[in-house]
Amino acid sequence: MKTHVKIPIELPPCGMLVGTGIMNSMPDYLVCSGRTHTTWVPQLFSPSELLDKILEDNQGNFVQFWGFSGGLSPTTFARYYALEDLGMVPPPPDWENRKNIAVRDWVNPDDFKDRKGAGVLKLIREAREKGLYIALLYTEAVPEWSRQFQDAGGKFYLGYDFGERFTFGLTAEAGGSFDKVTLRTLADDLVARVRAHVQERHETGWGNVAATSSNFYLDYEVAAGADIPMTEDYAFKHLNLSSALSRGLVRQYGLPLWGSHLAHEHYSWIPYSSPHKFPLLRASMFQKYLTGSKIVLNESGGWYLEAQLVEDSPMFETPRVEFGGPITQRDPHDIAPFVAEARKTYDKINYHSPVAKQYRREISDFYDFVKANGTPAGQPETPIALIKGNLDLGQPEFRPNDAVAGMYNLAEQNPLWFAGQPERGWDIAAQVFYPRPPVLGEWHNLFLSGSPYGQVDITSFAMDHVDAGFLSAHYRALLFVGWNTCSEKQYAALLAFVRNGGTLFVSIPHLSTNETRNYAAFGVDELVRGGDWSELCGVKVKGKGPRFYWATAPDHKGELGFKHPRRFGILTVCRGDIEITDPSIETLAVDDEEMEPVLLRRRCGKGTVYFLNTWAYPGATDADFGPGATLDSPGLAGYVYRHIARTTRGTVWISDDGNDAGAECRFINYSYFPDSKKICLQNIDFDTSRRFHLHQAGSSVVMELAPGEFRLLDAARG
């Protein structure tokens, strides 16, 4: 088997691929059925005609073709299989008499299986001729055609995207046992299936393989061989956090680039009547530009409306088609009685509808900006990386009803498989580094965040992929957040990172080798090196210590932003029973009754370790309702994150008052691109101007951004 060589991607002169999705569809057919999900296709354009519309309507330089298997109509089948090359012309559908409306009304599809993908090849050639980059999503083709894709498209062909094809799949049969299911078996199974699919696509000529989904296990798909991470943003709600994951993976695995698949129409959820509906789309495109994405693609909405996940969607004015079964029930013969009535409503959802026009206007305006200003080369400066630990298979936010890796049957037997302490840690990290203040009026802001301490990456230890040289070359600080299954390899890499000058935040569970989600009662025998962390943390862990309720500072210094008698709690977690082996270690927080250490800091080589001495993950320290607690408190671990962020600032940083990032900076998203010396600034507040200090090169200037304003600056001139 040949080793796949990742294919370089030559970006256009503007430095970014801006695009839209197109489908092989026909008017009068259903995408989905059901009371809520009925989606009629009013589209009048073929995929080939849509290439022209993209150019006419200034919709970018890139198209993503949703191939599926050719659709349900004779026309879509003929396009996909290029039957016109055989002199075959599909008959027009006759809905009234129910003739020629399904493929089998015309031909036997099996007679043409060797031509699957012939039409895709022709579309790739057309895109190249028109100067449009093209990628394929949910597309199938036999090798005879797929092996021609790269030559046909040249630099304009970006490859294939397997989309949301994979998820965790191990379950116990009815009445069976989950005794042998561990986080490792789940991860190994997923990676094996993804790797087999990616290798098959590489070997049959599809080129670079992208992975698009809203799942937090994108890192496992990349570990399995995917070449381009393309997060489905809005479905992955926190846009900056998804950027951090993709950006970290590109650096870690040496990938060509990363991109954003914006599913705004489906998942933005705020009504069209909201004045923030389309400013949100606009802000998200700039948020991706600012964070280093080199692909920004709008999934849908510009050609016709596909989603009705808001209560005032015009799609609810179209006939509802309910069969009482799955929403994928859409046999043309079953929907024929509804077609005449549906046609009367197409003006509300088609290409000429107000909503579709607004989608195209937003894409056009953003593309104009990119053409006029270019795109900062490289990736933004990120002094800090959040560690997504090995076998962290949960979600990037704490939802107590979620089961890790979708293992709901197992979680019902063992509730530790429901989201818990480890997943709560991601909420703390997001609150500190990527806070989401209310900027959408009365609607929840699930998407946009400021970056008061600049951009941070997420570096993944998936499948124990960790390299000390990479970590030291790219980051000043590493912060553990959620679940981690440790190993000797990890421990050695972390030790080398710190000795080389890095800063590390870690707690006891992060250095456990547990693979069964037992984060409540793991033993010392499960700790890497038996709990002897003298070299790294300056302590030996002897066992699980007593439960404590309040943590406080041991003195009045207030270096971390709090001082005695400020208390954190009520925590109700256990300390570690530790032996301090480095007499020079500092105590930064203690149990307020016994005064035993809860948070320690130790110099190690050229670097520093912050050690949280709890038998619980940092997510358990988010409880902060005691004396001195404020509404914006991120809890004890969050104070440590803030402190490390202040002490590892990048070349460019912001503050409220010339000193520290405060309430105003929560609304400012910013980045600095060292390769091009560009600064990006964005006010995510659509209603209020925000004023702050911009610091660079030892000086600062007061800046004010208008509501929703994005600004691109030359760092040399400020």
C-alpha positions in Angstrom: 0.0 0.0 0.0 1.4 3.4 -1.0 1.8 6.1 1.7 -0.5 8.9 0.9 1.3 12.2 0.3 -0.9 15.2 1.2 -1.5 17.3 -1.8 -0.5 21.0 -1.5 -3.3 23.5 -2.1 -2.5 26.6 -4.1 -4.8 29.4 -2.8 -6.1 32.1 -5.1 -4.5 35.5 -5.1 -6.9 36.8 -2.4 -5.6 34.1 -0.1 -8.9 32.5 0.8 -11.5 30.1 -0.7 -14.9 31.7 -0.3 -17.8 29.5 -1.5 -21.2 28.0 -1.4 -22.7 24.6 -1.6 -24.7 23.3 -4.6 -26.8 20.3 -5.0 -27.9 18.0 -7.9 -31.7 18.7 -7.4 -34.9 19.2 -9.3 -37.9 21.3 -8.7 -41.0 19.7 -7.1 -39.0 17.0 -5.2 -38.6 16.6 -1.4 -35.4 16.7 0.5 -37.2 15.7 3.7 -40.8 15.0 4.8 -42.6 15.4 8.1 -44.5 18.1 9.9 -41.4 20.1 10.9 -38.9 19.0 8.3 -40.8 19.0 5.0 -38.4 20.7 2.5 -39.5 21.3 -1.1 -37.0 21.9 -3.8 -38.1 25.0 -5.9 -34.6 25.2 -7.6 -34.6 25.9 -11.3 -30.8 25.6 -11.9 -28.7 22.5 -12.7 -25.3 22.2 -11.0 -23.7 23.3 -14.3 -25.9 26.4 -14.4 -25.2 27.1 -10.7 -21.5 27.5 -11.6 -22.5 30.4 -13.8 -24.8 31.8 -11.1 -21.9 31.8 -8.6 -19.9 34.0 -11.0 -22.8 36.2 -11.9 -23.8 36.8 -8.3 -20.3 37.1 -7.0 -20.7 34.1 -4.6 -17.0 33.4 -4.3 -14.3 31.3 -6.0 -15.2 27.9 -4.6 -18.1 25.4 -4.9 -18.8 22.4 -2.8 -20.8 19.8 -4.8 -23.2 17.7 -2.8 -23.3 14.6 -5.0 -25.3 12.0 -3.1 -26.1 9.2 -5.5 -27.8 11.1 -8.2 -31.1 12.0 -6.6 -34.6 10.5 -7.1 -35.6 12.0 -10.4 -34.7 10.8 -14.0 -33.0 14.2 -14.6 -30.7 14.2 -11.5 -29.8 10.6 -12.3 -29.0 11.4 -15.9 -26.8 14.4 -14.8 -24.8 12.3 -12.3 -24.2 9.4 -14.7 -23.7 11.8 -17.7 -26.2 9.8 -19.8 -26.3 12.6 -22.3 -23.0 11.2 -23.5 -24.9 8.1 -24.5 -27.5 10.2 -26.3 -30.1 9.7 -23.6 -32.4 12.6 -22.6 -34.6 12.1 -19.5 -38.3 12.7 -20.1 -39.9 15.6 -18.2 -41.8 14.6 -15.1 -45.5 14.3 -15.4 -46.8 14.8 -11.8 -50.4 14.9 -12.7 -50.4 11.4 -14.3 -47.5 10.2 -12.1 -45.3 9.3 -15.0 -41.5 9.7 -15.4 -41.1 11.1 -11.8 -38.9 8.3 -10.4 -35.7 6.9 -11.9 -37.2 3.5 -12.4 -40.1 5.0 -14.3 -37.5 5.6 -17.0 -34.6 3.2 -16.7 -33.2 0.5 -14.5 -30.4 2.2 -12.5 -28.4 -1.0 -12.3 -27.8 -0.9 -16.0 -25.6 2.2 -15.6 -23.7 1.4 -12.4 -20.3 1.5 -14.3 -21.0 5.2 -15.1 -21.5 6.3 -11.5 -19.5 9.6 -11.2 -19.2 10.4 -14.9 -21.3 13.5 -14.5 -19.2 14.5 -11.5 -16.1 14.4 -13.7 -17.7 16.7 -16.2 -18.7 19.1 -13.5 -15.1 19.2 -12.2 -13.9 20.1 -15.7 -16.5 22.8 -16.0 -15.5 24.4 -12.7 -11.9 24.5 -13.8 -12.8 26.1 -17.1 -14.7 28.8 -15.2 -11.9 29.3 -12.7 -13.8 27.9 -9.8 -12.3 25.7 -7.1 -14.4 22.6 -6.4 -14.7 20.0 -3.7 -17.0 17.0 -3.4 -19.2 16.1 -0.4 -21.3 12.9 0.0 -20.2 11.9 -3.5 -19.8 8.4 -4.9 -18.0 7.3 -8.1 -16.5 4.1 -9.4 -12.7 4.2 -9.7 -12.8 4.5 -13.5 -14.1 8.1 -13.0 -12.6 9.0 -9.6 -9.1 8.4 -10.8 -9.6 11.2 -13.4 -10.8 13.8 -10.9 -7.4 15.2 -10.0 -6.1 15.5 -13.6 -9.4 17.0 -14.7 -9.5 19.7 -12.0 -5.8 20.4 -11.5 -5.2 23.0 -8.8 -8.9 23.8 -8.8 -9.8 20.3 -7.5 -9.6 20.3 -3.7 -10.7 16.7 -3.1 -13.4 14.8 -1.3 -15.2 15.4 2.0 -16.8 12.4 3.8 -19.0 14.6 6.0 -20.9 13.2 8.9 -20.3 9.6 7.8 -18.8 8.3 11.0 -19.6 8.1 14.7 -18.8 5.8 17.6 -20.5 2.5 16.9 -19.8 -0.1 19.6 -22.9 -1.2 21.5 -23.9 -4.2 23.5 -26.6 -6.4 22.1 -29.9 -6.5 23.9 -29.3 -8.0 27.4 -25.6 -8.1 26.7 -22.7 -6.7 28.7 -20.6 -3.6 28.3 -17.8 -5.0 30.5 -15.3 -4.9 27.6 -16.2 -1.5 26.3 -13.7 1.2 27.2 -12.8 4.6 25.9 -9.9 3.0 24.1 -12.0 0.3 22.3 -14.4 3.0 21.2 -11.6 5.2 19.9 -9.8 2.4 18.2 -12.9 1.2 16.5 -13.7 4.7 15.2 -10.2 5.4 13.9 -10.0 2.0 12.2 -13.3 2.6 10.2 -12.3 6.2 9.3 -8.8 5.0 8.3 -10.2 2.3 6.0 -12.5 4.8 4.2 -9.8 7.4 3.9 -7.3 4.9 2.5 -9.8 3.6 0.0 -10.5 7.2 -1.3 -6.8 8.0 -1.4 -6.1 4.8 -3.4 -8.9 5.4 -5.9 -7.7 8.9 -6.8 -10.0 11.2 -4.9 -7.1 13.4 -3.7 -7.2 15.2 -0.3 -9.9 13.9 2.0 -11.7 16.4 4.3 -13.8 15.8 7.4 -16.8 18.0 8.0 -18.9 17.5 11.1 -20.0 19.3 14.3 -18.4 16.6 16.4 -15.6 17.3 19.0 -13.9 14.1 17.9 -12.6 15.7 14.6 -9.2 15.0 16.0 -9.7 11.3 15.8 -10.7 11.6 12.1 -7.5 13.5 11.5 -5.5 11.0 13.4 -7.1 8.4 11.1 -5.7 10.2 8.0 -8.1 13.0 7.1 -6.2 15.8 5.4 -8.4 18.8 5.9 -10.5 19.6 9.0 -13.7 21.4 8.0 -15.9 22.0 11.1 -19.6 22.4 10.5 -19.9 25.7 12.3 -23.2 26.7 14.0 -23.9 23.0 14.4 -20.6 23.1 16.4 -22.0 26.1 18.2 -18.9 27.8 19.6 -17.2 29.3 16.5 -13.9 30.3 18.2 -13.6 26.9 20.0 -14.1 25.0 16.7 -11.4 27.3 15.1 -9.0 26.5 18.0 -9.4 22.8 17.4 -9.0 22.9 13.6 -6.1 25.3 13.9 -4.3 23.1 16.4 -4.7 20.1 14.2 -3.3 21.8 11.2 -0.2 22.7 13.1 0.1 19.4 14.9 -0.3 17.2 11.8 1.2 19.5 9.2 -2.0 19.7 7.2 -2.5 22.0 4.1 -5.2 24.2 5.7 -8.4 24.2 7.6 -11.8 25.5 6.8 -15.3 26.4 8.1 -18.5 25.0 6.8 -21.1 27.5 7.9 -24.5 26.0 8.5 -26.1 29.3 9.4 -29.5 28.6 7.8 -29.9 25.3 9.7 -28.4 26.1 13.1 -28.4 29.8 13.9 -31.9 29.3 15.3 -32.7 33.0 15.8 -35.7 34.1 13.8 -35.5 36.0 10.5 -37.4 38.8 12.2 -34.4 39.4 14.5 -32.3 42.4 13.4 -29.2 40.3 14.3 -30.0 37.3 12.0 -27.8 38.3 9.1 -25.3 40.4 11.0 -24.6 37.1 12.8 -23.7 35.4 9.5 -21.5 38.4 8.5 -19.7 38.3 11.9 -19.1 34.6 11.7 -17.4 34.9 8.3 -15.1 37.5 9.7 -14.6 35.5 12.8 -13.3 32.6 10.7 -11.1 35.0 8.6 -9.7 36.4 11.8 -8.9 33.0 13.3 -6.9 31.6 10.3 -9.5 29.7 8.2 -8.5 29.6 4.6 -11.9 28.2 3.5 -15.2 29.9 4.4 -18.2 28.1 2.8 -21.9 28.9 3.3 -23.8 25.6 3.3 -27.2 26.7 2.1 -29.8 29.4 1.9 -28.6 31.3 -1.2 -30.2 29.2 -3.9 -33.4 28.2 -2.1 -34.3 27.6 1.6 -33.6 24.2 3.0 -34.1 24.6 6.8 -37.0 25.6 9.0 -35.4 25.6 12.5 -36.9 28.9 13.3 -40.5 29.6 14.0 -40.9 32.3 11.3 -39.3 30.4 8.5 -41.2 31.0 5.2 -40.9 27.2 4.6 -43.8 26.7 7.0 -46.0 28.3 4.4 -45.4 25.4 2.0 -47.5 22.2 2.3 -46.5 19.8 5.0 -46.0 16.3 3.9 -46.5 13.7 6.7 -46.3 10.0 6.2 -46.0 9.1 9.8 -42.6 7.5 9.3 -38.9 8.7 9.0 -38.3 12.2 7.6 -36.3 10.6 4.8 -39.5 9.2 3.3 -39.8 11.0 0.0 -40.8 8.6 -2.8 -41.9 10.8 -5.7 -45.1 8.7 -6.2 -46.1 9.4 -2.6 -45.6 13.2 -2.9 -47.2 13.7 -6.3 -50.6 14.7 -4.8 -48.9 17.7 -3.0 -46.9 19.1 -5.9 -49.5 21.5 -7.4 -50.2 23.2 -4.1 -46.5 23.4 -3.3 -45.7 25.3 -6.5 -48.0 28.1 -5.4 -45.6 28.8 -2.5 -42.2 28.5 -4.2 -41.8 32.3 -4.5 -41.4 32.4 -0.7 -38.4 30.0 -0.7 -36.8 30.0 -4.1 -33.8 31.9 -5.6 -35.8 35.1 -5.9 -37.2 35.0 -2.4 -36.1 37.8 0.1 -34.2 35.4 2.4 -32.2 33.8 -0.4 -31.3 37.2 -1.8 -30.0 38.3 1.6 -27.8 35.2 1.9 -26.3 35.9 -1.5 -25.8 39.6 -0.6 -23.9 38.7 2.6 -21.6 36.2 0.7 -21.0 38.8 -2.0 -20.1 41.5 0.4 -17.7 39.3 2.3 -16.1 38.1 -0.9 -15.6 41.7 -2.0 -13.8 42.5 1.3 -11.5 39.5 0.8 -10.7 40.4 -2.8 -10.0 44.0 -1.8 -7.9 43.3 1.3 -6.5 39.9 0.8 -6.1 37.3 3.6 -3.4 37.4 6.3 -0.9 34.7 5.5 -0.3 31.8 7.9 -2.0 31.3 11.2 -2.5 33.7 14.1 -0.2 33.8 17.1 -1.3 31.4 19.8 1.0 31.4 22.9 -1.4 29.0 24.8 -2.8 25.6 23.9 -5.7 23.9 25.7 -5.0 20.2 25.9 -7.7 17.9 24.5 -6.6 14.8 26.3 -6.2 11.3 25.1 -9.6 9.5 24.9 -11.6 12.7 25.5 -14.6 11.6 23.6 -17.2 14.0 25.0 -18.6 17.3 23.8 -17.0 20.7 24.0 -19.6 21.9 26.5 -21.2 20.4 29.6 -24.7 19.0 28.8 -25.6 16.5 31.6 -27.9 14.5 29.4 -25.1 13.8 26.9 -23.5 10.3 27.0 -19.8 10.2 26.2 -19.2 8.8 22.7 -23.0 8.4 22.4 -23.0 5.4 24.7 -26.4 6.0 26.2 -27.1 2.3 27.0 -23.8 2.1 28.9 -24.4 5.4 30.7 -27.8 4.1 31.9 -25.9 1.3 33.6 -22.9 3.5 34.7 -23.8 7.2 35.0 -20.1 8.2 34.9 -20.5 7.8 31.1 -22.8 10.8 31.1 -21.2 14.2 30.8 -19.6 15.2 34.2 -16.6 16.8 35.7 -14.3 16.4 32.7 -16.7 18.0 30.3 -17.4 20.9 32.7 -13.8 21.9 32.3 -14.4 23.0 28.7 -17.1 25.4 29.9 -14.5 27.0 32.2 -11.9 27.3 29.5 -14.5 28.9 27.1 -15.6 31.3 29.8 -12.0 32.5 30.2 -10.6 32.5 26.7 -13.6 32.7 24.5 -16.5 34.2 26.5 -19.9 34.5 24.8 -21.7 37.6 26.1 -25.3 38.2 25.2 -25.2 40.0 21.8 -28.2 38.7 20.0 -31.0 40.6 21.9 -33.4 38.2 23.6 -31.9 35.2 21.9 -29.1 33.0 23.3 -25.6 33.7 21.9 -24.3 30.2 21.3 -21.9 31.2 18.6 -19.8 34.4 18.8 -17.2 35.1 21.4 -14.5 37.6 22.3 -10.9 36.6 22.8 -9.8 38.8 25.7 -6.5 37.0 26.0 -6.0 36.4 22.3 -6.3 33.3 20.2 -5.5 29.9 21.8 -5.2 26.6 20.1 -6.6 23.2 21.1 -3.8 20.6 20.8 -5.0 17.0 20.8 -3.4 14.0 22.6 -5.8 11.7 20.7 -4.4 8.2 20.3 -1.5 9.4 22.5 -0.2 11.6 19.7 2.2 13.9 21.6 5.5 15.4 20.7 7.6 17.5 23.1 9.5 19.2 20.3 6.3 20.3 18.6 4.8 21.6 21.8 7.9 23.6 22.8 8.2 25.0 19.3 4.6 26.3 19.2 3.4 27.1 22.7 4.5 28.9 25.9 1.8 27.3 28.0 -0.3 24.1 28.0 -3.5 23.9 30.0 -5.2 20.6 30.7 -9.0 21.0 30.5 -11.1 17.8 30.2 -10.6 14.1 30.2 -7.2 12.6 29.7 -5.9 9.0 29.8 -2.2 9.4 30.5 0.8 7.4 29.5 4.5 7.3 30.2 5.1 8.8 26.8 2.8 11.8 27.7 4.5 12.3 31.0 7.9 12.4 29.4 6.8 14.8 26.8 5.2 17.1 29.4 8.3 17.0 31.5 10.5 17.9 28.5 8.1 20.8 27.5 8.3 22.3 31.0 12.0 21.9 31.4 12.4 23.6 28.1 10.7 26.7 29.4 6.9 25.9 29.1 4.2 26.5 31.6 1.8 23.6 32.4 -1.4 23.4 34.3 -2.4 19.9 35.4 -4.5 18.1 38.1 -4.3 14.6 39.5 -6.9 12.9 37.1 -5.0 14.2 34.1 -2.1 11.9 35.0 -4.3 8.8 35.5 -4.2 5.9 33.0 -7.9 5.1 33.5 -9.8 4.2 30.3 -13.2 3.3 31.8 -14.5 6.8 32.8 -13.8 6.1 36.4 -13.0 9.6 37.5 -14.5 9.2 41.0 -12.7 6.2 42.5 -9.5 5.6 40.5 -6.6 4.4 42.6 -2.9 5.3 43.0 -2.1 2.2 41.0 -3.7 3.8 38.0 -1.6 7.0 38.1 1.4 7.2 35.7 4.6 6.4 37.5 2.6 5.3 40.5 1.9 8.9 41.5 5.6 9.8 41.9 5.7 13.1 40.0 8.7 14.5 41.8 10.4 15.5 38.6 7.4 17.3 37.1 5.2 18.5 40.0 7.5 18.2 43.0 5.1 15.8 44.8 4.3 12.1 45.4 0.6 11.2 45.4 0.1 8.6 48.2 -3.7 8.3 47.9 -7.0 9.9 47.9 -7.2 12.5 50.7 -10.1 13.9 52.7 -13.0 15.9 51.2 -12.9 19.6 51.6 -15.4 22.4 51.1 -13.7 25.7 50.6 -10.5 26.8 49.0 -8.8 30.0 49.8 -5.5 31.8 49.4 -2.8 31.2 52.0 -1.9 34.9 52.2 -2.8 38.4 51.1 -0.6 38.6 48.0 -3.4 38.1 45.5 -1.1 37.2 42.6 -3.7 35.0 40.9 -6.4 37.6 41.3 -7.7 36.6 44.7 -6.4 36.8 48.2 -7.3 35.6 51.7 -10.1 35.5 52.9 -11.7 35.1 49.5 -13.1 31.6 49.3 -14.1 29.2 46.4 -16.9 26.8 46.9 -18.7 24.9 48.0 -16.4 22.4 46.3 -17.0 19.1 48.1 -14.2 17.3 46.4 -11.3 15.4 47.7 -7.7 16.5 48.0 -4.8 14.3 47.1 -2.9 12.9 50.0 0.5 14.1 48.9 4.1 14.2 50.0 5.9 17.4 48.9 9.3 16.4 47.5 10.5 19.8 46.5 10.9 22.1 49.5 11.0 25.2 47.2 7.4 24.6 45.9 4.9 27.4 46.4 1.4 27.1 47.8 -1.1 29.3 46.0 -4.4 27.9 47.4 -5.3 25.8 50.5 -8.2 24.0 52.1 -9.6 26.8 54.5 -10.0 24.4 57.4 -6.8 22.3 57.4 -4.7 24.7 55.4 -3.5 21.8 53.3 -2.4 22.6 49.8 -4.9 22.6 47.0 -2.9 24.5 44.4 0.9 24.4 44.1 3.4 26.0 41.8 6.8 24.7 41.1 9.8 25.7 39.0 10.9 22.8 36.8 14.0 23.4 34.6 13.3 26.6 32.7 9.5 26.3 33.1 6.7 26.2 35.6 4.0 23.7 36.7 0.7 24.7 38.3 -0.5 21.6 40.1 -4.2 21.3 41.2 -4.2 18.9 44.1 -7.7 17.6 43.7 -8.9 14.0 43.1 -11.4 15.6 40.7 -11.1 17.2 37.3 -10.9 21.1 37.1 -14.5 21.1 36.0 -15.5 20.3 39.6 -14.0 23.6 40.7 -16.4 25.8 38.8 -18.6 26.1 41.9 -18.0 29.6 43.2 -20.8 31.0 45.2 -19.1 31.8 48.4 -17.6 34.9 50.1 -16.3 37.3 47.5 -17.7 35.4 44.5 -18.7 37.5 41.5 -21.1 36.8 38.7 -18.3 36.4 36.2 -16.1 34.1 38.3 -14.8 31.1 36.3 -13.9 29.3 39.5 -10.6 28.3 41.0 -9.2 26.7 37.8 -10.5 29.6 35.8 -8.5 32.0 37.9 -5.3 30.0 37.2 -6.1 30.0 33.4 -6.5 33.8 33.6 -3.2 34.2 35.5 -1.3 32.1 33.0 -2.9 34.0 30.1 -1.7 37.3 31.6 1.9 36.0 32.0 2.2 34.4 28.6 0.8 37.3 26.5 1.5 37.4 22.8 3.1 40.2 20.7 -0.3 42.0 20.5 -2.8 42.1 23.4 -5.8 44.1 24.6 -7.0 45.5 27.9 -9.8 47.5 29.4 -7.6 49.9 31.3 -4.1 49.6 30.0 -3.4 46.7 32.3 -5.8 43.8 32.2 -8.7 42.4 30.0 -12.0 43.1 31.7 -15.7 43.5 30.7 -15.1 45.4 27.5 -12.6 42.9 26.2 -15.2 40.1 26.4 -16.8 41.7 23.3 -13.5 42.0 21.3 -12.3 39.2 19.2 -8.8 39.8 17.9 -5.7 38.1 16.4 -2.2 38.8 15.2 -0.7 37.1 12.2 3.1 37.2 12.5 3.8 36.1 8.9 2.0 39.1 7.5 2.2 41.5 10.5 -1.5 42.0 10.4 -3.9 42.6 13.3 -7.6 41.7 13.1 -10.1 43.3 15.4 -13.8 42.6 15.7 -16.6 43.9 17.9 -19.1 41.1 18.3 -21.6 43.5 19.9 -24.1 44.6 17.2 -25.7 47.3 19.4 -22.9 49.0 21.3 -19.5 50.5 20.5 -16.7 49.1 22.5 -13.6 50.9 23.7 -10.3 49.3 24.7 -6.5 49.5 24.7 -4.5 47.8 21.9 -1.0 47.0 23.0 2.0 46.2 20.8 5.7 46.8 20.7 5.7 48.2 24.2 3.1 50.9 23.5 -0.6 51.1 23.5 -3.4 53.1 21.8 -7.0 53.5 22.7 -9.3 51.9 20.1 -13.0 52.1 19.6 -15.0 49.8 17.4 -18.5 50.6 16.2 -21.2 48.0 16.7 -20.3 44.8 14.7 -17.2 46.5 13.2 -14.3 44.4 11.8 -11.0 46.1 11.2 -7.8 44.9 9.6 -4.6 46.8 10.6 -1.0 46.7 9.7 0.9 46.0 13.0 3.9 48.0 11.9 1.8 51.2 11.6 -0.7 50.4 14.3 
